Amino acid sequence: MFEAIRWPEDMKPSRSPIHFTNELEIAASPETIWSLLTDPKVWPEFYPGVSQVDLRDGHTRLQSGTHFETNLAGKDVEASVLEFEPMTRIAWGGGPKASKESRAYHAWIITPTLKGCHLWTEETMQGPLWLELAKDAPDIFWRTHEKLLEDLAKVALKRQSSALR
């Protein structure tokens, strides 16, 4: 049984015009996936469009409450880690600096399996900037996250096989 996302009341799917889910079975350990998700220095290797992540608060890895800035969907974004359970779940919420009324909540759940783990990611988005980006390609965010999961799996498998050598 997979766990559910713990949505902030104002970001629940029923209140968000954009909501999508992506999942993938990965033959990599939860520890490997967790190490990649919580280390933004490696995000450019698998996160579409991310070239850099700046952590605030003096943190070197994501942890509960970490504030960070990055560029997603071509927009400068600021976010904070709002859920943090090592090896199991992480979620962040925030939005683009240029559109304070546009917000997103992005959650990840890692579930161990016999062959590695099941990775579930789900996101809700609200506000004019996200709606404008989705107007011409309604599935753009879902497709971007499909690529994100595929690329994350490749990096995880490569990292895990390197560690076994």
KOLDOVEX-344825 format. One line per field, with one value per atom (N, C-alpha, C): residue number from 1; atom name; x, y, z. Coordinates in Angstrom, 1 decimal. Example, Ala and Ser with C-alpha at 12.3 -4.5 7.8 and 13.67 -1.06 7.14 Angstrom:
REM residues 2
i (1 1 1 2 2 2)
at (N CA C N CA C)
px (13.2 12.3 13.2 12.8 13.7 12.9)
py (-5.7 -4.5 -3.3 -2.2 -1.1 0.0)
pz (7.8 7.8 7.8 7.1 7.1 7.9)
END
This chain:
REM residues 165
i (1 1 1 2 2 2 3 3 3 4 4 4 5 5 5 6 6 6 7 7 7 8 8 8 9 9 9 10 10 10 11 11 11 12 12 12 13 13 13 14 14 14 15 15 15 16 16 16 17 17 17 18 18 18 19 19 19 20 20 20 21 21 21 22 22 22 23 23 23 24 24 24 25 25 25 26 26 26 27 27 27 28 28 28 29 29 29 30 30 30 31 31 31 32 32 32 33 33 33 34 34 34 35 35 35 36 36 36 37 37 37 38 38 38 39 39 39 40 40 40 41 41 41 42 42 42 43 43 43 44 44 44 45 45 45 46 46 46 47 47 47 48 48 48 49 49 49 50 50 50 51 51 51 52 52 52 53 53 53 54 54 54 55 55 55 56 56 56 57 57 57 58 58 58 59 59 59 60 60 60 61 61 61 62 62 62 63 63 63 64 64 64 65 65 65 66 66 66 67 67 67 68 68 68 69 69 69 70 70 70 71 71 71 72 72 72 73 73 73 74 74 74 75 75 75 76 76 76 77 77 77 78 78 78 79 79 79 80 80 80 81 81 81 82 82 82 83 83 83 84 84 84 85 85 85 86 86 86 87 87 87 88 88 88 89 89 89 90 90 90 91 91 91 92 92 92 93 93 93 94 94 94 95 95 95 96 96 96 97 97 97 98 98 98 99 99 99 100 100 100 101 101 101 102 102 102 103 103 103 104 104 104 105 105 105 106 106 106 107 107 107 108 108 108 109 109 109 110 110 110 111 111 111 112 112 112 113 113 113 114 114 114 115 115 115 116 116 116 117 117 117 118 118 118 119 119 119 120 120 120 121 121 121 122 122 122 123 123 123 124 124 124 125 125 125 126 126 126 127 127 127 128 128 128 129 129 129 130 130 130 131 131 131 132 132 132 133 133 133 134 134 134 135 135 135 136 136 136 137 137 137 138 138 138 139 139 139 140 140 140 141 141 141 142 142 142 143 143 143 144 144 144 145 145 145 146 146 146 147 147 147 148 148 148 149 149 149 150 150 150 151 151 151 152 152 152 153 153 153 154 154 154 155 155 155 156 156 156 157 157 157 158 158 158 159 159 159 160 160 160 161 161 161 162 162 162 163 163 163 164 164 164 165 165 165)
at (N CA C N CA C N CA C N CA C N CA C N CA C N CA C N CA C N CA C N CA C N CA C N CA C N CA C N CA C N CA C N CA C N CA C N CA C N CA C N CA C N CA C N CA C N CA C N CA C N CA C N CA C N CA C N CA C N CA C N CA C N CA C N CA C N CA C N CA C N CA C N CA C N CA C N CA C N CA C N CA C N CA C N CA C N CA C N CA C N CA C N CA C N CA C N CA C N CA C N CA C N CA C N CA C N CA C N CA C N CA C N CA C N CA C N CA C N CA C N CA C N CA C N CA C N CA C N CA C N CA C N CA C N CA C N CA C N CA C N CA C N CA C N CA C N CA C N CA C N CA C N CA C N CA C N CA C N CA C N CA C N CA C N CA C N CA C N CA C N CA C N CA C N CA C N CA C N CA C N CA C N CA C N CA C N CA C N CA C N CA C N CA C N CA C N CA C N CA C N CA C N CA C N CA C N CA C N CA C N CA C N CA C N CA C N CA C N CA C N CA C N CA C N CA C N CA C N CA C N CA C N CA C N CA C N CA C N CA C N CA C N CA C N CA C N CA C N CA C N CA C N CA C N CA C N CA C N CA C N CA C N CA C N CA C N CA C N CA C N CA C N CA C N CA C N CA C N CA C N CA C N CA C N CA C N CA C N CA C N CA C N CA C N CA C N CA C N CA C N CA C N CA C N CA C N CA C N CA C N CA C N CA C N CA C N CA C N CA C N CA C N CA C N CA C N CA C N CA C N CA C)
px (0.8 0.0 0.9 0.6 1.4 0.8 1.7 1.2 0.6 -0.2 -0.8 0.0 -0.2 0.4 -0.3 0.4 -0.1 -0.3 -1.3 -1.5 -1.7 -1.1 -1.5 -3.0 -3.8 -5.2 -5.4 -4.7 -4.9 -4.3 -3.5 -2.9 -3.5 -4.5 -5.1 -5.5 -5.5 -5.9 -7.3 -8.2 -9.6 -9.6 -8.6 -8.5 -7.5 -6.9 -5.9 -6.2 -6.2 -6.5 -5.5 -4.3 -3.3 -2.9 -3.1 -2.7 -2.3 -1.2 -0.7 0.1 0.2 0.9 1.7 2.9 3.8 4.4 4.7 5.3 6.1 7.1 8.0 8.6 8.7 9.4 10.9 11.7 13.2 14.0 14.9 15.8 16.9 16.6 17.6 17.1 18.0 17.5 16.9 16.0 15.4 16.5 17.6 18.7 19.4 19.5 20.1 19.2 17.9 16.9 16.9 16.9 16.8 18.1 19.2 20.5 20.4 19.8 19.7 18.7 17.5 16.5 16.9 17.7 18.1 19.4 20.1 21.3 21.1 20.7 20.4 21.7 22.9 24.0 24.0 23.3 23.2 21.9 21.0 19.7 19.9 20.9 21.1 21.3 21.7 21.9 20.6 19.5 18.3 17.0 17.1 15.9 15.8 14.8 14.8 14.8 15.7 15.8 16.5 16.9 17.5 19.1 19.7 21.1 21.8 21.0 21.6 20.5 20.9 20.0 20.8 20.2 20.9 20.2 20.8 20.2 20.4 19.4 19.5 19.7 19.8 19.8 21.2 22.2 23.4 23.4 22.3 22.2 23.1 23.5 24.2 23.4 22.4 21.4 20.0 19.0 17.7 17.4 16.7 16.2 14.9 14.3 13.0 13.2 12.4 12.5 13.5 14.3 15.3 14.6 15.1 14.6 15.6 15.1 16.0 15.4 16.3 15.9 16.5 15.8 16.2 15.5 15.7 14.9 14.2 12.9 12.0 11.1 10.8 9.9 10.3 11.6 12.1 11.8 11.4 11.1 11.9 12.4 13.1 12.1 12.3 11.4 12.1 11.3 11.7 10.8 11.3 10.5 11.1 10.3 10.8 10.4 11.2 10.9 9.9 8.7 7.6 7.3 7.7 7.6 9.0 9.4 10.7 10.7 10.7 10.8 11.9 13.1 14.2 13.9 14.3 14.1 12.7 11.7 10.3 9.6 9.7 9.0 9.7 9.5 9.9 9.0 8.7 7.8 8.2 8.1 8.4 7.3 7.1 6.1 6.7 6.2 6.7 6.2 6.9 6.4 7.4 7.0 7.9 8.0 9.2 9.4 8.6 8.4 7.7 6.2 5.7 4.2 3.8 3.7 3.5 2.2 1.2 -0.1 0.0 1.1 1.3 2.1 1.6 2.2 2.1 3.0 3.0 3.4 3.0 3.4 3.8 5.0 5.6 6.0 5.4 5.7 6.3 7.1 7.7 7.5 7.1 7.1 7.9 8.8 9.6 9.2 8.8 8.4 9.3 9.9 10.8 10.0 10.7 10.1 11.2 10.8 11.8 12.9 12.7 13.8 14.3 13.9 14.4 13.4 12.7 11.7 10.7 9.6 8.5 8.6 8.7 8.8 7.6 6.9 5.7 5.9 5.6 5.6 4.3 3.9 2.6 2.7 2.1 2.2 0.9 0.6 -0.5 0.1 -0.6 -0.2 -1.4 -1.2 -2.2 -1.6 -2.5 -2.1 -1.9 -1.9 -1.9 -0.7 0.5 1.7 1.7 1.3 1.3 0.2 -1.0 -2.1 -1.7 -1.0 -0.5 0.4 1.4 2.3 1.6 0.5 -0.2 -1.2 -1.5 -2.5 -2.3 -1.0 -0.7 -0.4 0.0 0.3 -0.2 -1.4 -2.0 -1.3 -0.5 0.2 1.7 2.1 3.5 4.2 3.5 4.1 4.2 3.1 3.1 4.3 4.4 5.5 6.9 7.0 8.3 8.6 7.6 7.9 8.1 7.5 7.9 9.4 9.9 11.3 12.1 11.7 12.4 12.5 11.5 11.6 12.5 12.4 13.3 14.7 15.0 16.4 16.9 16.1 16.4 16.8 16.0 16.2 17.6 17.9 19.2 20.4 20.3 21.3 21.5 20.3 20.3 21.0 20.6 21.2 22.7 23.1 24.5 25.3 24.7 25.4 25.4 24.4 24.3 25.3 25.4 26.3 27.8 28.1 29.4 29.8 28.8 29.1 29.4 28.9 29.1 30.4 31.1 32.4 33.5)
py (-1.2 0.0 1.2 2.1 3.4 4.4 5.3 6.4 7.5 8.3 9.4 10.7 11.7 13.0 13.7 14.4 15.3 16.7 16.9 18.2 19.3 20.5 21.7 22.0 22.4 22.6 23.4 24.5 25.4 24.9 23.8 23.2 21.8 21.4 20.1 20.0 18.8 18.7 19.3 19.2 19.7 21.2 21.8 23.3 23.8 22.9 23.3 22.9 23.9 23.7 22.7 22.7 21.8 20.8 19.5 18.4 17.2 16.6 15.5 14.6 13.3 12.2 11.5 11.1 10.3 9.3 8.0 7.0 6.1 5.4 4.6 3.5 2.3 1.3 1.4 1.5 1.7 0.6 0.0 -1.0 -0.4 0.6 1.3 1.4 1.4 1.4 2.7 2.7 3.9 4.9 4.4 5.2 6.0 5.3 6.0 7.1 6.8 7.8 9.0 8.7 9.7 10.6 10.0 10.8 11.7 11.3 12.2 13.3 13.0 14.0 15.1 14.7 15.7 16.4 16.1 16.7 17.6 18.8 19.6 19.9 19.6 19.8 18.8 17.7 16.7 16.9 17.7 17.9 18.2 19.0 19.2 18.0 16.9 15.6 15.0 15.3 14.6 15.5 16.7 17.5 18.4 18.2 19.0 20.5 21.2 22.7 23.2 22.4 22.9 22.9 24.1 24.2 24.5 25.0 25.3 25.4 25.0 25.2 25.9 26.9 27.7 27.4 26.8 26.5 27.7 28.0 29.1 28.5 29.2 28.7 28.0 28.1 27.4 25.9 25.4 23.9 23.5 22.3 21.7 20.7 20.2 19.2 19.7 19.2 19.5 18.8 19.5 19.0 19.7 19.3 20.0 21.5 22.3 23.7 24.4 23.6 24.3 25.2 26.4 27.3 27.2 27.2 27.1 27.9 28.3 28.9 28.2 28.1 27.4 28.0 27.4 27.8 26.6 26.7 25.6 26.1 25.4 25.8 27.2 27.4 28.7 29.9 29.6 30.7 30.5 31.7 31.7 31.4 30.4 29.9 29.9 30.2 30.0 29.0 28.1 27.1 26.7 26.0 25.5 24.0 23.2 21.8 21.8 21.2 21.2 19.9 18.8 17.4 16.8 16.1 15.5 14.3 13.1 11.9 11.0 11.0 10.3 9.0 8.8 7.6 7.3 8.1 7.9 9.0 10.2 11.3 12.6 13.4 14.8 15.6 16.8 17.7 19.1 19.9 21.3 22.1 23.3 24.2 25.6 26.3 27.6 28.1 29.0 29.5 30.5 30.9 31.8 33.2 33.8 35.1 36.1 35.9 36.9 36.9 35.9 35.7 35.2 36.1 35.6 34.9 35.1 34.4 33.0 32.7 31.4 30.5 29.3 28.5 27.0 26.2 24.8 24.0 22.8 21.9 20.6 20.2 19.0 18.0 16.8 15.8 14.5 13.8 12.6 11.5 10.3 9.2 8.0 7.5 6.4 5.2 4.1 2.9 1.8 1.1 0.0 -1.2 -1.8 -3.0 -4.1 -5.3 -6.4 -6.1 -5.3 -5.1 -3.7 -2.9 -1.5 -0.6 0.2 1.1 1.5 1.9 2.6 4.0 4.9 6.3 7.0 7.7 8.4 9.9 10.7 12.1 12.7 13.7 14.3 15.8 16.6 18.0 18.7 19.8 20.7 22.1 22.8 24.1 25.0 26.3 27.3 28.6 29.4 30.7 31.0 32.2 32.6 32.2 32.2 31.9 30.4 29.5 28.1 27.8 28.4 28.2 28.7 29.8 30.3 29.3 28.8 27.8 26.5 26.1 24.9 25.1 26.4 26.6 26.0 26.1 25.5 24.0 23.5 22.1 21.6 21.2 20.9 19.8 18.9 17.9 18.2 19.4 19.8 19.4 19.7 19.4 17.9 17.2 15.7 15.1 15.5 15.0 15.4 16.6 17.0 16.1 15.7 14.9 13.4 13.0 11.6 11.6 12.6 12.7 12.8 13.6 13.7 12.3 11.5 10.2 9.3 9.3 8.4 8.8 10.1 10.6 10.3 10.5 10.2 8.7 7.8 6.4 6.1 6.7 6.4 6.8 8.0 8.5 7.6 7.2 6.3 5.0 4.4 3.1 3.2 4.3 4.5 4.7 5.5 5.7 4.4 3.7 2.4 1.4 1.3 0.3 0.7 2.1 2.6 2.2 2.3 2.1 0.6 -0.3 -1.7 -2.2 -1.3 -1.7 -1.6)
pz (0.0 0.0 0.0 -0.9 -1.0 -0.1 0.4 1.2 0.4 1.0 0.3 0.6 -0.3 -0.2 1.0 1.7 2.8 2.3 1.5 0.9 1.9 1.7 2.5 2.0 2.9 2.6 1.4 1.2 0.1 -1.3 -1.2 -2.4 -2.8 -2.1 -2.4 -3.9 -4.5 -5.9 -6.2 -5.3 -5.6 -5.7 -5.2 -5.2 -6.3 -7.1 -8.0 -9.4 -10.3 -11.7 -12.4 -11.9 -12.5 -11.5 -11.8 -10.9 -11.7 -11.4 -12.2 -11.3 -11.7 -11.0 -11.9 -11.5 -12.3 -11.3 -11.8 -11.0 -11.8 -11.2 -11.9 -10.9 -11.4 -10.6 -11.0 -10.0 -10.3 -9.6 -10.3 -9.8 -9.0 -8.2 -7.4 -6.0 -5.0 -3.6 -3.2 -2.3 -1.7 -1.3 -0.7 -0.3 -1.4 -2.6 -3.7 -4.2 -4.4 -4.8 -3.9 -2.6 -1.5 -1.6 -1.8 -1.9 -3.1 -4.2 -5.4 -5.2 -4.6 -4.4 -3.4 -2.4 -1.3 -1.6 -2.7 -3.0 -4.3 -4.2 -5.3 -6.3 -5.8 -6.6 -7.8 -7.7 -8.8 -9.6 -9.2 -9.9 -11.4 -11.8 -13.2 -14.0 -13.4 -14.1 -14.5 -13.8 -14.1 -14.2 -13.6 -13.5 -14.7 -15.6 -16.9 -16.6 -17.3 -17.2 -16.0 -15.0 -13.8 -14.1 -13.9 -14.1 -12.8 -11.8 -10.5 -9.5 -8.2 -7.1 -6.0 -5.5 -4.4 -3.1 -2.2 -0.9 0.0 0.8 1.8 3.1 4.2 5.5 5.9 5.0 5.2 5.1 4.5 4.3 3.1 3.1 2.0 1.3 1.9 1.4 1.8 1.1 1.5 2.8 3.7 4.9 5.3 6.4 6.7 6.9 6.2 6.3 5.4 4.6 3.7 2.7 2.6 1.6 0.4 -0.8 -2.0 -3.1 -4.1 -5.3 -6.5 -7.5 -8.8 -9.9 -11.1 -12.3 -12.8 -12.8 -13.3 -14.3 -15.4 -16.4 -16.9 -16.9 -17.4 -16.5 -15.3 -14.3 -13.1 -12.5 -11.3 -10.2 -9.4 -8.4 -7.0 -6.0 -4.6 -3.9 -3.1 -2.5 -1.1 -0.4 0.9 1.1 1.7 2.0 3.1 2.9 3.8 4.4 3.7 4.2 4.1 5.2 5.1 6.1 5.5 6.2 5.5 6.0 5.3 4.7 3.5 2.7 2.3 2.7 2.5 1.7 2.1 1.5 1.7 0.6 0.7 -0.2 0.2 -0.6 -0.4 -1.4 -1.3 -2.0 -1.5 -2.0 -2.2 -3.2 -3.6 -4.9 -5.5 -6.7 -7.4 -8.6 -9.3 -8.7 -8.7 -8.1 -8.9 -10.2 -11.0 -10.9 -10.2 -10.1 -8.8 -7.8 -6.4 -6.2 -7.1 -7.0 -7.7 -8.3 -8.9 -7.9 -7.6 -6.6 -7.0 -6.4 -6.7 -5.4 -5.3 -4.2 -4.9 -4.7 -5.4 -4.3 -4.3 -3.3 -4.0 -3.2 -3.7 -2.6 -3.0 -2.0 -2.6 -1.7 -2.1 -1.3 -2.0 -1.3 -1.7 -0.8 -1.1 -1.8 -2.7 -3.4 -3.4 -3.8 -3.9 -4.8 -5.9 -6.8 -6.8 -5.8 -5.7 -5.0 -5.7 -5.1 -6.1 -5.6 -6.4 -6.1 -7.1 -6.9 -7.4 -6.6 -6.9 -6.7 -7.7 -7.6 -8.0 -7.3 -7.5 -7.3 -8.1 -8.0 -8.3 -7.6 -7.9 -8.1 -9.0 -9.4 -9.5 -9.1 -9.2 -9.7 -10.3 -10.6 -12.1 -12.5 -13.9 -14.7 -14.1 -14.8 -15.3 -14.4 -14.7 -15.7 -15.5 -16.5 -17.9 -18.0 -19.3 -19.9 -19.1 -19.7 -20.2 -19.5 -19.9 -21.0 -21.4 -22.3 -23.7 -24.2 -25.5 -25.5 -24.3 -24.2 -22.8 -22.7 -21.4 -20.6 -21.3 -20.6 -20.4 -20.6 -20.6 -19.3 -18.2 -16.8 -16.6 -17.0 -16.8 -17.7 -18.9 -19.8 -19.2 -18.7 -18.1 -16.9 -16.1 -15.0 -15.4 -16.5 -17.0 -17.3 -18.0 -18.3 -17.1 -16.1 -14.8 -14.2 -14.1 -13.5 -14.3 -15.6 -16.5 -16.3 -16.3 -16.1 -14.7 -13.7 -12.3 -12.2 -12.8 -12.8 -13.4 -14.5 -15.2 -14.3 -13.7 -12.8 -11.6 -11.0 -9.8 -10.1 -11.3 -11.6 -11.9 -12.5 -12.8 -11.5 -10.6 -9.3 -8.5 -8.5 -7.7 -8.3 -9.6 -10.2 -9.9 -9.9 -9.6 -8.2 -7.3 -5.9 -5.6 -6.5 -6.3 -6.8 -7.6 -8.2 -7.2)
END
